[in-house]
Amino acid sequence: MIRTIISGFLSLSVSLMATDIALPAANRASVEKQFSSWIANDLWPDARKAGVSRKTFDTATGKLTLNWDLPDLRPPGSSSKGPTAQRQSEFRAPAAYFSSKRLASLTRLGGGQLKKWRKTLDGVERKYGVPREIIIAIWARESDFGRAPLPYNAVRSLATQAFMGRRKALFRAELLAALKILQAGHIAPAKMKSAWAGALGQPQFMPSKFLQYAVDFDGDGRKDIWTSVPDTLASIAHFLKQHGWQSGRDWGFEASIPAAVSCALEGPEQGRPVRAWLDAGVTRISGKPFPKSELRKTGYLMMPAGRLGPAFIATENFYVLKFYNESDLYALYIGHLADRMRGAGGLRTNWSKLDGFNRRQVRTMQERLVALGHDVGGVDGLVGFKTRTAIGTWQAKNGQTPTCFPGSAVLKKLR
């Protein structure tokens, strides 16, 4: 999926603990009645205004019940406090995220898909200018080349979240978008399968993104990202193109960053010409020169684990990949997997073993950094590039060797 609100295989960047809903069975029955009333009296008027017919609406919602097994729920009368220990792979073990065994398997399977869909990919590349390996890598990551199960009824999941989730407004908009997809006839209600948060089909588009970026590439009159591989591959490419993918450029290069170059220079706001990075002593870790075509273009330092893992000089295309999923590790995974499909080997620099920590601990650290005058990009418990650079700046000011990544020592001193 796009963004980080999907879970399971279809988004390994965020793992949510299921909500323990403390609500008696009798109360659940009452909530179900409220849900039915909400559909009839609250949702339907908005669906009608959005152009959804009564027939489409009733077919999609007529027998709908709440899915009580979803995370992030806040039902009326519930005493649930919700998930309290969200963890991200970025926090604990990037090395596990970049499992060599898994990458080798996807590289091998991806090679087969590149051959199988060569003619389709020829056309997709011509039209959108996005490299086939990038497209196939996203397809692999999002749905295991379309093989990952989609166990949820999209309308039911979206309606449940819109009625009693933590982000009702977001999911209400997505629910209305899903009903518009059904109205247009792209998929039958029973076949509109999704991940738990309503991310649809093989490319894991949220419904609003489907309406914007899904395409009918096989020419059958439907935008079918559930069963049509041509539609799936072209929709991924269309999304990236619309978000600024630059044809003929790579996504980035693994690099050796000398100690004299601060890890706090990371991020999209601190780009500089690739030649300037070279002048500062940055080199490609492979020993190859940077392409001459890149020297005058902007490169960005990217260190997803600070000094505790591989470093990269990224291009604008790296940040286009982040539009698909906001995680640095996700974008890096896609770029690296695509490189491996072209014949490249694994990353040259190892990931250091990192301390495990949860969002609450990171949030506390961020609050302390903000109080000290640092910009962490928002106190959200996520270790984004601004949090990493803030850590590095704080470490340097306090006589420590900057790592630009939280660990037990940093967390302890910033409690």
MARKOLMAR-296056 format. One line per field, with one value per residue (C-alpha): residue number from 1; x negated, y, z; residue in three letters; chain. Coordinates in nm, 4 decimals, decimal comma, always signed. Layout:
REM MARKOLMAR-296056
nr	c(NUM  ...)
x	c(X  ...)
y	c(Y  ...)
z	c(Z  ...)
rest	c(ALA  ...)
kette	c(A  ...)
***
This chain:
REM MARKOLMAR-296056
nr	c(1  2  3  4  5  6  7  8  9  10  11  12  13  14  15  16  17  18  19  20  21  22  23  24  25  26  27  28  29  30  31  32  33  34  35  36  37  38  39  40  41  42  43  44  45  46  47  48  49  50  51  52  53  54  55  56  57  58  59  60  61  62  63  64  65  66  67  68  69  70  71  72  73  74  75  76  77  78  79  80  81  82  83  84  85  86  87  88  89  90  91  92  93  94  95  96  97  98  99  100  101  102  103  104  105  106  107  108  109  110  111  112  113  114  115  116  117  118  119  120  121  122  123  124  125  126  127  128  129  130  131  132  133  134  135  136  137  138  139  140  141  142  143  144  145  146  147  148  149  150  151  152  153  154  155  156  157  158  159  160  161  162  163  164  165  166  167  168  169  170  171  172  173  174  175  176  177  178  179  180  181  182  183  184  185  186  187  188  189  190  191  192  193  194  195  196  197  198  199  200  201  202  203  204  205  206  207  208  209  210  211  212  213  214  215  216  217  218  219  220  221  222  223  224  225  226  227  228  229  230  231  232  233  234  235  236  237  238  239  240  241  242  243  244  245  246  247  248  249  250  251  252  253  254  255  256  257  258  259  260  261  262  263  264  265  266  267  268  269  270  271  272  273  274  275  276  277  278  279  280  281  282  283  284  285  286  287  288  289  290  291  292  293  294  295  296  297  298  299  300  301  302  303  304  305  306  307  308  309  310  311  312  313  314  315  316  317  318  319  320  321  322  323  324  325  326  327  328  329  330  331  332  333  334  335  336  337  338  339  340  341  342  343  344  345  346  347  348  349  350  351  352  353  354  355  356  357  358  359  360  361  362  363  364  365  366  367  368  369  370  371  372  373  374  375  376  377  378  379  380  381  382  383  384  385  386  387  388  389  390  391  392  393  394  395  396  397  398  399  400  401  402  403  404  405  406  407  408  409  410  411  412  413  414  415)
x	c(+0,0000  -0,0629  -0,1590  -0,1891  +0,1644  +0,1621  +0,0231  -0,0807  -0,2878  -0,1354  -0,3162  -0,5948  -0,7009  -0,4408  -0,3161  -0,0149  +0,0925  +0,4599  +0,7004  +0,8435  +1,2018  +1,3590  +1,7267  +1,9955  +2,1793  +2,5058  +2,3336  +2,1842  +2,5341  +2,6308  +2,3287  +2,4214  +2,7636  +2,5981  +2,3770  +2,6792  +2,8419  +2,5192  +2,5069  +2,8670  +2,8889  +2,5356  +2,3357  +2,6018  +2,6659  +2,2954  +2,2686  +2,5625  +2,3968  +2,0802  +2,2756  +2,3329  +2,6646  +2,9052  +2,8553  +2,4765  +2,4986  +2,7424  +2,5484  +2,2269  +2,3699  +2,7031  +2,5801  +2,2756  +2,1645  +1,8734  +1,5399  +1,4489  +1,1098  +0,9537  +0,6952  +0,7345  +1,1039  +1,2864  +1,6446  +1,9079  +1,8962  +1,5548  +1,2947  +1,0151  +0,7027  +0,5845  +0,2381  -0,0392  -0,3566  -0,3770  -0,7117  -0,8719  -1,1377  -1,3295  -1,3454  -1,4688  -1,6478  -1,6897  -1,8963  -1,5841  -1,3931  -1,6704  -1,6699  -1,9274  -1,7275  -1,4092  -1,5834  -1,7503  -1,4134  -1,2405  -1,5309  -1,5009  -1,1216  -1,1374  -1,3664  -1,1032  -0,8326  -1,0480  -1,0687  -0,7040  -0,5706  -0,8429  -0,6072  -0,3720  -0,6649  -0,8001  -0,4766  -0,4607  -0,8174  -0,7516  -0,4437  -0,5575  -0,9384  -0,9672  -1,2207  -1,0620  -1,2750  -1,1369  -0,7816  -0,8411  -1,0128  -0,7084  -0,4796  -0,6951  -0,7004  -0,3322  -0,1737  -0,4411  -0,3720  +0,0009  -0,0231  +0,0324  +0,3848  +0,6272  +0,8592  +1,0709  +1,3860  +1,2716  +1,6094  +1,6561  +1,3081  +1,3389  +1,6896  +1,5791  +1,2923  +1,5078  +1,7693  +1,5521  +1,1857  +0,9369  +0,9235  +1,2885  +1,2601  +0,9765  +1,1572  +1,4914  +1,3329  +1,1761  +1,5070  +1,6838  +1,4027  +1,4496  +1,8214  +1,7361  +1,5098  +1,7996  +2,0316  +1,7921  +1,8020  +1,4312  +1,4877  +1,7821  +1,8445  +1,7695  +1,4363  +1,3182  +1,0606  +0,8125  +0,5700  +0,7156  +0,7100  +0,8736  +0,5623  +0,6768  +0,5436  +0,1950  +0,0407  +0,2156  +0,3773  +0,6102  +0,9416  +0,8713  +0,5397  +0,7120  +0,9373  +0,6344  +0,3772  +0,5225  +0,5260  +0,6825  +0,3753  +0,5182  +0,8005  +1,0965  +1,2702  +1,2013  +0,9198  +0,8610  +0,5728  +0,6957  +0,6582  +0,5056  +0,1257  +0,1024  +0,3363  +0,1394  -0,2030  -0,0873  +0,0938  -0,2247  -0,4201  -0,1512  -0,1608  -0,5373  -0,5306  -0,2641  -0,4738  -0,7757  -0,9793  -1,2668  -1,3379  -1,6992  -1,8040  -1,8812  -1,7282  -2,0615  -2,4034  -2,5494  -2,8279  -3,1183  -3,0750  -3,3919  -3,3789  -3,4347  -3,0926  -2,8315  -2,5502  -2,3304  -2,3475  -2,0934  -1,7591  -1,5757  -1,6242  -2,0051  -2,0742  -2,3788  -2,5339  -2,6801  -3,0125  -3,0053  -2,9649  -3,2634  -3,4666  -3,3822  -3,5302  -3,2166  -3,2710  -3,0648  -3,1320  -3,1552  -3,4584  -3,2812  -3,2567  -2,9263  -2,7713  -2,8881  -2,5252  -2,4691  -2,7598  -2,5739  -2,2446  -2,1342  -2,2167  -2,0907  -2,2631  -2,0467  -2,1431  -1,8393  -2,0300  -2,2641  -2,6248  -2,5013  -2,4253  -2,4706  -2,4725  -2,3610  -2,3612  -2,0021  -1,8431  -1,5001  -1,3703  -1,4336  -1,1880  -0,9387  -0,9504  -0,8718  -0,5416  -0,4460  -0,5347  -0,6773  -0,9391  -1,3022  -1,3663  -1,0789  -1,2120  -1,5618  -1,4305  -1,2585  -1,5646  -1,7989  -1,5749  -1,5508  -1,9307  -1,9621  -1,7260  -1,9697  -2,2530  -2,3890  -2,4921  -2,3906  -2,4651  -2,8365  -2,7941  -2,6395  -2,3630  -2,4789  -2,2826  -2,0436  -1,8602  -1,4875  -1,2613  -0,9005  -0,7182  -0,6502  -1,0221  -1,0987  -0,8202  -0,9629  -1,3050  -1,1569  -0,9762  -1,3056  -1,4853  -1,2111  -1,2412  -1,6119  -1,5326  -1,5727  -1,3399  -1,2389  -0,9770  -0,6897  -0,6604  -0,5159  -0,7375  -0,8818  -1,2521  -1,2422  -1,5326  -1,4660  -1,4733  -1,7967  -1,9604  -1,8389  -1,9992  -2,3261  -2,3267  -2,2523  -2,5277  -2,7835  -2,6891  -2,7250  -3,0685  -2,9527  -3,0463  -2,7364  -2,5540  -2,2310  -2,0247  -1,8585  -1,9939  -1,9729  -2,2359  -2,0663  -1,7224  -1,8504  -2,0147  -1,7153  -1,4450)
y	c(+0,0000  +0,3488  +0,5118  +0,3302  +0,2477  -0,1054  -0,4052  -0,7663  -0,8877  -0,6073  -0,3505  -0,4764  -0,1288  -0,0957  -0,3686  -0,2817  -0,4696  -0,5647  -0,3650  -0,5493  -0,4280  -0,4572  -0,4539  -0,7025  -0,9013  -0,7188  -0,3869  -0,5132  -0,5851  -0,2284  -0,0940  -0,3033  -0,1365  +0,2036  +0,0999  +0,0033  +0,3356  +0,5184  +0,3498  +0,4351  +0,7855  +0,9209  +0,7453  +0,7129  +1,0895  +1,1483  +0,8487  +0,9778  +1,3201  +1,1412  +0,9870  +0,6408  +0,4864  +0,3337  -0,0063  +0,0077  +0,1337  -0,1340  -0,4125  -0,3036  -0,2250  -0,4071  -0,6945  -0,5239  -0,5910  -0,4536  -0,6320  -0,6421  -0,8002  -0,4903  -0,2828  +0,0831  +0,0591  +0,2868  +0,1529  +0,3451  +0,2398  +0,0757  +0,0980  +0,0077  +0,2173  +0,0789  -0,0269  +0,0836  -0,0707  -0,0077  -0,1090  -0,0535  -0,2555  +0,0718  +0,0759  -0,2717  -0,4553  -0,3103  -0,6191  -0,8310  -0,6028  -0,6648  -1,0413  -1,1778  -1,4955  -1,3082  -1,0652  -1,3527  -1,5240  -1,2103  -1,1396  -1,4869  -1,4726  -1,1163  -1,2263  -1,4756  -1,2097  -0,9750  -1,2416  -1,3450  -0,9910  -0,8539  -0,7296  -0,5660  -0,4012  -0,2780  -0,0868  +0,0361  +0,1677  +0,3444  +0,5163  +0,6090  +0,6036  +0,4051  +0,1179  -0,2263  -0,3475  -0,0737  -0,1674  -0,5370  -0,4645  -0,2724  -0,5497  -0,7990  -0,5987  -0,5083  -0,8407  -1,1013  -1,0701  -1,0903  -1,4117  -1,2666  -1,3258  -1,0365  -1,1693  -0,8617  -0,7250  -0,3724  -0,2045  -0,3802  -0,2864  +0,0749  +0,1099  -0,0340  +0,2123  +0,5015  +0,4256  +0,3452  +0,3761  +0,6273  +0,8089  +0,8277  +1,1175  +0,9542  +0,6237  +0,7829  +0,9513  +0,6210  +0,4392  +0,6860  +0,6429  +0,2649  +0,3045  +0,5222  +0,2436  +0,0006  +0,2486  +0,2686  -0,1098  -0,1768  -0,4638  -0,6500  -0,5835  -0,9434  -0,9297  -0,5974  -0,7523  -0,5592  -0,5522  -0,4699  -0,0931  -0,1128  -0,1079  -0,2631  -0,5300  -0,6182  -0,2677  -0,1920  +0,1360  +0,3009  +0,3702  +0,7418  +0,6552  +0,4021  +0,6773  +0,8953  +0,6507  +0,3134  +0,2576  +0,0175  -0,1071  -0,4296  -0,2420  -0,4320  -0,1183  -0,1850  -0,0790  -0,4181  -0,4194  -0,7451  -0,9907  -0,8017  -0,7943  -0,5369  -0,3018  -0,3597  -0,2906  +0,0133  +0,1555  +0,1364  +0,3087  +0,5741  +0,6521  +0,6995  +0,9069  +1,1359  +1,1857  +1,3024  +0,9994  +1,1214  +0,8907  +0,7942  +0,8500  +0,5941  +0,6053  +0,6299  +0,4809  +0,3090  +0,5330  +0,5624  +0,8689  +0,9927  +1,0979  +1,4599  +1,4580  +1,4918  +1,2388  +1,5353  +1,6480  +1,3813  +1,4510  +1,6060  +1,9580  +1,9392  +1,8249  +1,9460  +1,8661  +1,5179  +1,6780  +1,8629  +1,5348  +1,4028  +1,7072  +1,6379  +1,2881  +1,0839  +0,7905  +0,5052  +0,2029  -0,0153  +0,1820  +0,2857  +0,6564  +0,8351  +0,8669  +1,1851  +1,2746  +1,2944  +1,5196  +1,8482  +1,7120  +1,7164  +1,4249  +1,3678  +1,1982  +0,9117  +0,7160  +0,5203  +0,3842  +0,6797  +0,5678  +0,2217  +0,0967  +0,1558  +0,5088  +0,6366  +0,9332  +0,9368  +1,1127  +1,2727  +0,9340  +0,7936  +1,0452  +0,9540  +0,5986  +0,7431  +0,8728  +0,5066  +0,4364  +0,6944  +0,4646  +0,5278  +0,1556  +0,0771  +0,3073  +0,1712  -0,1853  -0,1177  +0,0482  -0,2224  -0,5068  -0,3452  -0,3197  -0,6879  -0,7765  -0,5932  -0,8107  -0,6127  -0,7869  -0,7186  -0,4071  -0,3740  -0,2265  -0,4342  -0,3184  -0,2917  -0,4691  -0,2114  -0,1817  -0,2454  +0,0392  +0,1410  +0,4511  +0,5744  +0,5821  +0,7609  +1,0104  +1,0907  +1,1426  +1,3672  +1,5772  +1,6301  +1,7241  +1,9741  +2,1266  +2,1710  +2,3584  +2,0818  +2,0166  +1,6496  +1,6862  +1,6211  +1,4340  +1,1136  +0,8343  +0,7699  +0,7835  +0,9937  +1,1826  +1,4957  +1,2948  +1,1309  +1,4631  +1,6149  +1,3270  +1,3777  +1,7520  +1,6968  +1,4351  +1,6666  +1,9533  +1,7254  +1,5911  +1,2563  +1,0880  +1,1419  +0,8257  +1,0002  +0,7107  +0,6334  +0,3628  +0,2800  +0,5403  +0,8189  +0,7277  +0,7178  +1,0608  +1,2206  +1,0803)
z	c(+0,0000  -0,0284  +0,2996  +0,6262  +0,7250  +0,5904  +0,7756  +0,7448  +0,4473  +0,2483  +0,4659  +0,6858  +0,7939  +1,0714  +1,3022  +1,5155  +1,8231  +1,7924  +2,0042  +2,3027  +2,2951  +2,6389  +2,5407  +2,6521  +2,3839  +2,4557  +2,4000  +2,0765  +1,9507  +2,0375  +1,8511  +1,5472  +1,5468  +1,5653  +1,2749  +1,0633  +1,1430  +1,0570  +0,7168  +0,6369  +0,7763  +0,7764  +0,5049  +0,2357  +0,1878  +0,1278  -0,1036  -0,3093  -0,3370  -0,4587  -0,7461  -0,5998  -0,6983  -0,4491  -0,6115  -0,5822  -0,2249  -0,1108  -0,2806  -0,1063  +0,2386  +0,2665  +0,4839  +0,6267  +0,9827  +1,1802  +1,1754  +1,5439  +1,4778  +1,3220  +1,5103  +1,6048  +1,6965  +1,9415  +1,9590  +2,1537  +2,5186  +2,4858  +2,7608  +2,5211  +2,5349  +2,2051  +2,0973  +2,3260  +2,1906  +1,8198  +1,6818  +1,3469  +1,1740  +1,1445  +1,5258  +1,5938  +1,3160  +0,9679  +0,8960  +0,9408  +0,7044  +0,4501  +0,4922  +0,2472  +0,2036  +0,1230  -0,1109  -0,2956  -0,3365  -0,4634  -0,6985  -0,8492  -0,8735  -1,0036  -1,2832  -1,3904  -1,3829  -1,5902  -1,8593  -1,8348  -1,8667  -2,0962  -2,3686  -2,1200  -1,9434  -2,2762  -2,3247  -1,9658  -1,9828  -2,3109  -2,1756  -1,8243  -1,8303  -1,5071  -1,5087  -1,5163  -1,2273  -1,0017  -1,0986  -1,0375  -0,7053  -0,5798  -0,7016  -0,5123  -0,1935  -0,1886  -0,2729  -0,3476  -0,7215  -0,6564  -0,4552  -0,1073  +0,0239  +0,0535  +0,3258  +0,3925  +0,2376  +0,1579  +0,2167  +0,5505  +0,6725  +0,5602  +0,7030  +1,0365  +1,0581  +0,9386  +1,2047  +1,5075  +1,4165  +1,5487  +1,2140  +1,1156  +0,8702  +0,6763  +0,6415  +0,5638  +0,2612  +0,1568  +0,2013  -0,0266  -0,2810  -0,2652  -0,3343  -0,6371  -0,7671  -0,7376  -0,9068  -1,2027  -1,2402  -1,2079  -0,9640  -0,8102  -0,4385  -0,3402  -0,5218  -0,3794  -0,1485  +0,0594  +0,3478  +0,6898  +0,6308  +0,2898  +0,0673  -0,2581  -0,4875  -0,5976  -0,5836  -0,2511  -0,3491  -0,1044  -0,2830  -0,3263  -0,4905  -0,7132  -0,8429  -0,9162  -1,0480  -1,1484  -1,5256  -1,7706  -1,9561  -2,0962  -2,2688  -2,1256  -1,9978  -1,6307  -1,4007  -1,2446  -0,9967  -0,8418  -1,1292  -1,4231  -1,4153  -1,6998  -1,5112  -1,1902  -1,3418  -1,5372  -1,2336  -1,0267  -1,3036  -1,3473  -0,9756  -0,9798  -1,2975  -1,1578  -0,8456  -1,0428  -1,1471  -1,3637  -1,6569  -1,7076  -1,3446  -1,0803  -0,7335  -0,5502  -0,4792  -0,1741  -0,0519  +0,1875  +0,4075  +0,5785  +0,9425  +0,8369  +0,6685  +0,9417  +0,9458  +1,0427  +0,6784  +0,5872  +0,4280  +0,1346  +0,2668  +0,2560  -0,0966  -0,2865  -0,6252  -0,6369  -0,7279  -0,3950  -0,2095  -0,4039  -0,3096  +0,0564  +0,0268  -0,0409  -0,2752  -0,4096  -0,1968  -0,5065  -0,6192  -0,9381  -1,0193  -0,9975  -1,3448  -1,5169  -1,5795  -1,2022  -1,1067  -1,1537  -1,0288  -0,6687  -0,4446  -0,0914  +0,1980  +0,3197  +0,6318  +0,7552  +1,0552  +1,0955  +1,1328  +1,2321  +0,8823  +0,5105  +0,3716  +0,0333  -0,1969  -0,3156  -0,6115  -0,6402  -0,7515  -0,4045  -0,2669  -0,5381  -0,4014  -0,0602  -0,1948  -0,2302  +0,1309  +0,3690  +0,5183  +0,4233  +0,4543  +0,2191  -0,0523  -0,0028  -0,0208  -0,3523  -0,5025  -0,3787  -0,4952  -0,8389  -0,8500  -0,7635  -1,0471  -1,2756  -1,1487  -0,8537  -0,5347  -0,1776  +0,0223  +0,0981  +0,4477  +0,7244  +0,9544  +1,3143  +1,5830  +1,7240  +2,0529  +2,0359  +2,1384  +2,0966  +1,9820  +2,3326  +2,4103  +2,0845  +2,1464  +2,4903  +2,3342  +2,0663  +2,3261  +2,5074  +2,1849  +2,0977  +2,4454  +2,3726  +2,0513  +1,7928  +1,4994  +1,4984  +1,2256  +1,4651  +1,7936  +1,6516  +1,7828  +1,4374  +1,3600  +1,0439  +0,8957  +1,1030  +1,4227  +1,3109  +1,2258  +1,5538  +1,7439  +1,5570  +1,6228  +1,9927  +2,0183  +1,8595  +2,0930  +2,3945  +2,3146  +2,1804  +1,8552  +1,6392  +1,5350  +1,4267  +1,5550  +1,8885  +2,1131  +2,4806  +2,5734  +2,3774  +2,5079  +2,8662  +2,8480  +2,6783  +2,9045)
rest	c(MET  ILE  ARG  THR  ILE  ILE  SER  GLY  PHE  LEU  SER  LEU  SER  VAL  SER  LEU  MET  ALA  THR  ASP  ILE  ALA  LEU  PRO  ALA  ALA  ASN  ARG  ALA  SER  VAL  GLU  LYS  GLN  PHE  SER  SER  TRP  ILE  ALA  ASN  ASP  LEU  TRP  PRO  ASP  ALA  ARG  LYS  ALA  GLY  VAL  SER  ARG  LYS  THR  PHE  ASP  THR  ALA  THR  GLY  LYS  LEU  THR  LEU  ASN  TRP  ASP  LEU  PRO  ASP  LEU  ARG  PRO  PRO  GLY  SER  SER  SER  LYS  GLY  PRO  THR  ALA  GLN  ARG  GLN  SER  GLU  PHE  ARG  ALA  PRO  ALA  ALA  TYR  PHE  SER  SER  LYS  ARG  LEU  ALA  SER  LEU  THR  ARG  LEU  GLY  GLY  GLY  GLN  LEU  LYS  LYS  TRP  ARG  LYS  THR  LEU  ASP  GLY  VAL  GLU  ARG  LYS  TYR  GLY  VAL  PRO  ARG  GLU  ILE  ILE  ILE  ALA  ILE  TRP  ALA  ARG  GLU  SER  ASP  PHE  GLY  ARG  ALA  PRO  LEU  PRO  TYR  ASN  ALA  VAL  ARG  SER  LEU  ALA  THR  GLN  ALA  PHE  MET  GLY  ARG  ARG  LYS  ALA  LEU  PHE  ARG  ALA  GLU  LEU  LEU  ALA  ALA  LEU  LYS  ILE  LEU  GLN  ALA  GLY  HIS  ILE  ALA  PRO  ALA  LYS  MET  LYS  SER  ALA  TRP  ALA  GLY  ALA  LEU  GLY  GLN  PRO  GLN  PHE  MET  PRO  SER  LYS  PHE  LEU  GLN  TYR  ALA  VAL  ASP  PHE  ASP  GLY  ASP  GLY  ARG  LYS  ASP  ILE  TRP  THR  SER  VAL  PRO  ASP  THR  LEU  ALA  SER  ILE  ALA  HIS  PHE  LEU  LYS  GLN  HIS  GLY  TRP  GLN  SER  GLY  ARG  ASP  TRP  GLY  PHE  GLU  ALA  SER  ILE  PRO  ALA  ALA  VAL  SER  CYS  ALA  LEU  GLU  GLY  PRO  GLU  GLN  GLY  ARG  PRO  VAL  ARG  ALA  TRP  LEU  ASP  ALA  GLY  VAL  THR  ARG  ILE  SER  GLY  LYS  PRO  PHE  PRO  LYS  SER  GLU  LEU  ARG  LYS  THR  GLY  TYR  LEU  MET  MET  PRO  ALA  GLY  ARG  LEU  GLY  PRO  ALA  PHE  ILE  ALA  THR  GLU  ASN  PHE  TYR  VAL  LEU  LYS  PHE  TYR  ASN  GLU  SER  ASP  LEU  TYR  ALA  LEU  TYR  ILE  GLY  HIS  LEU  ALA  ASP  ARG  MET  ARG  GLY  ALA  GLY  GLY  LEU  ARG  THR  ASN  TRP  SER  LYS  LEU  ASP  GLY  PHE  ASN  ARG  ARG  GLN  VAL  ARG  THR  MET  GLN  GLU  ARG  LEU  VAL  ALA  LEU  GLY  HIS  ASP  VAL  GLY  GLY  VAL  ASP  GLY  LEU  VAL  GLY  PHE  LYS  THR  ARG  THR  ALA  ILE  GLY  THR  TRP  GLN  ALA  LYS  ASN  GLY  GLN  THR  PRO  THR  CYS  PHE  PRO  GLY  SER  ALA  VAL  LEU  LYS  LYS  LEU  ARG)
kette	c(A  A  A  A  A  A  A  A  A  A  A  A  A  A  A  A  A  A  A  A  A  A  A  A  A  A  A  A  A  A  A  A  A  A  A  A  A  A  A  A  A  A  A  A  A  A  A  A  A  A  A  A  A  A  A  A  A  A  A  A  A  A  A  A  A  A  A  A  A  A  A  A  A  A  A  A  A  A  A  A  A  A  A  A  A  A  A  A  A  A  A  A  A  A  A  A  A  A  A  A  A  A  A  A  A  A  A  A  A  A  A  A  A  A  A  A  A  A  A  A  A  A  A  A  A  A  A  A  A  A  A  A  A  A  A  A  A  A  A  A  A  A  A  A  A  A  A  A  A  A  A  A  A  A  A  A  A  A  A  A  A  A  A  A  A  A  A  A  A  A  A  A  A  A  A  A  A  A  A  A  A  A  A  A  A  A  A  A  A  A  A  A  A  A  A  A  A  A  A  A  A  A  A  A  A  A  A  A  A  A  A  A  A  A  A  A  A  A  A  A  A  A  A  A  A  A  A  A  A  A  A  A  A  A  A  A  A  A  A  A  A  A  A  A  A  A  A  A  A  A  A  A  A  A  A  A  A  A  A  A  A  A  A  A  A  A  A  A  A  A  A  A  A  A  A  A  A  A  A  A  A  A  A  A  A  A  A  A  A  A  A  A  A  A  A  A  A  A  A  A  A  A  A  A  A  A  A  A  A  A  A  A  A  A  A  A  A  A  A  A  A  A  A  A  A  A  A  A  A  A  A  A  A  A  A  A  A  A  A  A  A  A  A  A  A  A  A  A  A  A  A  A  A  A  A  A  A  A  A  A  A  A  A  A  A  A  A  A  A  A  A  A  A  A  A  A  A  A  A  A  A  A  A  A  A  A  A  A  A  A  A  A  A  A  A  A  A  A  A  A  A  A  A  A  A  A  A  A  A  A  A  A  A  A  A)
***
